[in-house]
Amino acid sequence: MNSQKLDHIDRLILQALQQDSSISQRDLADLVGVSQNACWRRLQNLNKQGVVNGSVAKIDRKKLGLDLVVFVMVRTRKHSTEWLKLFRNAVLNTPEIADVFRIAGDYDYMLKVVTKDMASYDAVYQRLIEQIELEAVTSYFAMESIAENRPLAI
């Protein structure tokens, strides 16, 4: 489903779900101005089309002691399918790595690591380099979060 096929009501539903995915269907229907049955059908369609992929809770990382956010830039000399499988496995099996992007430019990948402190980050780094060969790793430490996990502009 592309954005042209989303109508105003679909967009309102998606905006509301990004704010609170635990909202009841009745409250969601009232909020967007449709019947509960119509809202349910739209939600089913959004799920079927893959626009909505489950629901998650927003967790305050600082209340869990996860105070350190590190953006890790990775460069590799290897670009084989086999290396990529190993890399994917390594990053996807490292729970402290919250986000992974393949990027263009001087680096090949960007990771977002969320952990409690420098020693914990170093442990993540050591585990990663034990599992996969990397040419260069540069870490940028976030000093302040101005905005995190913002809703998508729909």
Contacts in CASP RR format, 6 or more apart in sequence:
PFRMAT RR
TARGET T0000
AUTHOR 0000-0000-0000
METHOD contacts of the structure
MODEL  1
MNSQKLDHIDRLILQALQQDSSISQRDLADLVGVSQNACWRRLQNLNKQG
VVNGSVAKIDRKKLGLDLVVFVMVRTRKHSTEWLKLFRNAVLNTPEIADV
FRIAGDYDYMLKVVTKDMASYDAVYQRLIEQIELEAVTSYFAMESIAENR
PLAI
1 46 0 8 1.000
1 49 0 8 1.000
1 50 0 8 1.000
1 51 0 8 1.000
6 14 0 8 1.000
6 51 0 8 1.000
6 154 0 8 1.000
9 32 0 8 1.000
9 33 0 8 1.000
9 34 0 8 1.000
9 42 0 8 1.000
10 42 0 8 1.000
10 46 0 8 1.000
10 51 0 8 1.000
11 154 0 8 1.000
12 31 0 8 1.000
12 32 0 8 1.000
13 28 0 8 1.000
13 32 0 8 1.000
13 39 0 8 1.000
13 42 0 8 1.000
13 43 0 8 1.000
13 46 0 8 1.000
14 46 0 8 1.000
14 51 0 8 1.000
14 52 0 8 1.000
14 152 0 8 1.000
14 154 0 8 1.000
15 151 0 8 1.000
15 154 0 8 1.000
16 23 0 8 1.000
16 28 0 8 1.000
16 31 0 8 1.000
16 32 0 8 1.000
17 23 0 8 1.000
17 28 0 8 1.000
17 52 0 8 1.000
17 55 0 8 1.000
18 151 0 8 1.000
18 152 0 8 1.000
18 154 0 8 1.000
19 151 0 8 1.000
21 54 0 8 1.000
21 55 0 8 1.000
21 56 0 8 1.000
21 57 0 8 1.000
22 55 0 8 1.000
22 57 0 8 1.000
23 31 0 8 1.000
25 36 0 8 1.000
25 39 0 8 1.000
25 40 0 8 1.000
25 43 0 8 1.000
26 36 0 8 1.000
28 39 0 8 1.000
28 43 0 8 1.000
29 35 0 8 1.000
29 36 0 8 1.000
29 38 0 8 1.000
29 39 0 8 1.000
29 40 0 8 1.000
32 39 0 8 1.000
34 42 0 8 1.000
43 52 0 8 1.000
46 52 0 8 1.000
47 53 0 8 1.000
47 54 0 8 1.000
58 149 0 8 1.000
61 67 0 8 1.000
61 114 0 8 1.000
65 116 0 8 1.000
66 114 0 8 1.000
66 115 0 8 1.000
66 116 0 8 1.000
67 116 0 8 1.000
67 117 0 8 1.000
68 113 0 8 1.000
68 114 0 8 1.000
68 115 0 8 1.000
68 116 0 8 1.000
68 117 0 8 1.000
68 118 0 8 1.000
68 120 0 8 1.000
68 121 0 8 1.000
68 141 0 8 1.000
68 142 0 8 1.000
69 112 0 8 1.000
69 113 0 8 1.000
69 114 0 8 1.000
69 141 0 8 1.000
69 142 0 8 1.000
69 145 0 8 1.000
70 112 0 8 1.000
70 113 0 8 1.000
70 115 0 8 1.000
70 121 0 8 1.000
70 139 0 8 1.000
70 140 0 8 1.000
70 141 0 8 1.000
70 142 0 8 1.000
71 110 0 8 1.000
71 111 0 8 1.000
71 112 0 8 1.000
71 113 0 8 1.000
71 139 0 8 1.000
71 140 0 8 1.000
71 142 0 8 1.000
72 110 0 8 1.000
72 111 0 8 1.000
72 112 0 8 1.000
72 113 0 8 1.000
72 125 0 8 1.000
72 137 0 8 1.000
72 138 0 8 1.000
72 139 0 8 1.000
72 140 0 8 1.000
73 106 0 8 1.000
73 107 0 8 1.000
73 109 0 8 1.000
73 110 0 8 1.000
73 136 0 8 1.000
73 137 0 8 1.000
73 138 0 8 1.000
73 139 0 8 1.000
73 140 0 8 1.000
74 107 0 8 1.000
74 108 0 8 1.000
74 109 0 8 1.000
74 110 0 8 1.000
74 111 0 8 1.000
74 134 0 8 1.000
74 136 0 8 1.000
74 137 0 8 1.000
75 106 0 8 1.000
75 107 0 8 1.000
75 108 0 8 1.000
75 134 0 8 1.000
75 135 0 8 1.000
75 136 0 8 1.000
75 137 0 8 1.000
76 83 0 8 1.000
76 87 0 8 1.000
76 108 0 8 1.000
76 109 0 8 1.000
76 133 0 8 1.000
76 134 0 8 1.000
76 135 0 8 1.000
77 135 0 8 1.000
78 133 0 8 1.000
79 108 0 8 1.000
83 132 0 8 1.000
83 133 0 8 1.000
86 131 0 8 1.000
86 132 0 8 1.000
87 109 0 8 1.000
87 132 0 8 1.000
89 131 0 8 1.000
90 128 0 8 1.000
90 131 0 8 1.000
90 132 0 8 1.000
91 97 0 8 1.000
91 100 0 8 1.000
91 111 0 8 1.000
91 128 0 8 1.000
92 100 0 8 1.000
94 124 0 8 1.000
94 127 0 8 1.000
94 128 0 8 1.000
96 113 0 8 1.000
96 114 0 8 1.000
96 115 0 8 1.000
96 120 0 8 1.000
96 121 0 8 1.000
96 124 0 8 1.000
97 111 0 8 1.000
97 112 0 8 1.000
97 113 0 8 1.000
97 124 0 8 1.000
98 112 0 8 1.000
98 113 0 8 1.000
98 114 0 8 1.000
99 110 0 8 1.000
99 111 0 8 1.000
99 112 0 8 1.000
100 109 0 8 1.000
100 110 0 8 1.000
100 111 0 8 1.000
100 112 0 8 1.000
101 109 0 8 1.000
101 110 0 8 1.000
101 111 0 8 1.000
102 108 0 8 1.000
102 109 0 8 1.000
103 109 0 8 1.000
103 110 0 8 1.000
107 136 0 8 1.000
107 138 0 8 1.000
113 121 0 8 1.000
113 124 0 8 1.000
115 121 0 8 1.000
115 124 0 8 1.000
121 139 0 8 1.000
125 137 0 8 1.000
125 139 0 8 1.000
128 134 0 8 1.000
129 137 0 8 1.000
END
